[in-house]
Amino acid sequence: MTEQWDYSVSDEKLEELIKNYCTDFTQLEREGRYGPITGRDKEISDCILILLQKGRKNVCFLAPAGVGKTAAVVGLAQTIVAENVPDYLLNARVLEVDLARMASGTTSRAEFQDRFLPLCKGVAERYHNPENPRIILFLDEMHQIMPNCIGSSYAGLSDTIKPYLTAGDLLMIGATTLDEFRMYVAQDPAMDRRFQKVFLKAPNVPETYAIMKALRPGLEKHHNVTIPDDLLMLIVQLTEEHMRKRNQPDKSIITADAALAYHVMHKGVDQDVDVDSIYYMVARETGLNAKAMHDDKQLRKISEEVDILEGRVEVEVEIKEKTAYDPSAQLKNTTVDKDFQEEQAIEEKKEKEALKESQESEHQTSADELAEKLAKKLEQKLEEKLKNRQEENPKSAQNNQEKRKLSEDAISISERQES
């Protein structure tokens, strides 16, 4: 017996909301509207892994502008259409919720909520019906739905979707920059913990070149001109060098599209794009002189790099044998500067000699002071003895004899101290 599902939002009403306020990425992919998405396999795989989970199955793509957050969601739609996903996501629909279109014509927040709430409720109701395909909602610039995003027409919408996210009835993907996520979304711990983050890094030059190669057929078909590998790499190199404030691959894609359009406008179709069209568009975007960009050495270097990437030239890769790490190995193989070593030895010797002389001088000074003190003490004792003898009124001869003996004793002691 088939279970009967009673939805508060009818199928007709839900499809009308989707048609009016959403963009169906999966349907557009079936119509061939998108070019191939390359270089994001890992991020798409991470996204699928999160969507398959029972709880906290919401994804947030974080990346700077132009890196390809929306492209990653399109890549997910392409993966679903190609049926390279588990059964749980087969025939799933990826819908971008166009909040601007939804807010258009509304005069109050309540009127806007009347459009958004039925969409969320209709999607959530159908989640538990195994006969229905999964529906994945995508919110671009998701920080705009947070209450603390001043000036946004959708501020506070996060409070509306929290109950559905908590119950696990919604599959949602958000996208924003890392700075805006920290500034707005992360300030609400309840929203922060409901989304698992997937970071997208800006592609490097070889990765951007691979992306441009994947997009080249669509560009050539639209403009009816061809662009060789060397000029694709030239676009990537020039944008990487001169457009530092923008990110790949967006700046290379825009520059290539504009260069092909400029060539068609001035030189026609059915031919290869020339290098001057590329120089002109880069100069137009950066304010540089187009004629000053030409560099034969750079073109030769780019040609060699492309040959390596395309496998037309084999590059010998030195294979190093793995050995245990020895931190003293570099010291053993280091040649010490002999002149510097000798200078260091001389300086150390001078310092030791100066220290020795200083110690001997201090020792001699202390010995002289001690002898002087002993002599003064002896002299005082001699005077005291003479004074006592005179008071006792001894004989003159005996006094003189004792005086001489005491004087000789004093002299002897003084000489021993000096020696």
Helices and strands as residue ranges (DSSP letters): H 11-21, E 22-24, H 25-30, H 41-51, E 59-62, H 69-81, G 87-89, E 93-97, H 99-103, H 109-125, E 135-140, G 142-145, H 158-167, E 171-176, H 178-180, I 181-185, H 189-192, E 196-199, H 205-223, H 229-242, H 250-267, H 275-286, G 291-293, H 296-309, H 329-332, H 338-392, H 396-418
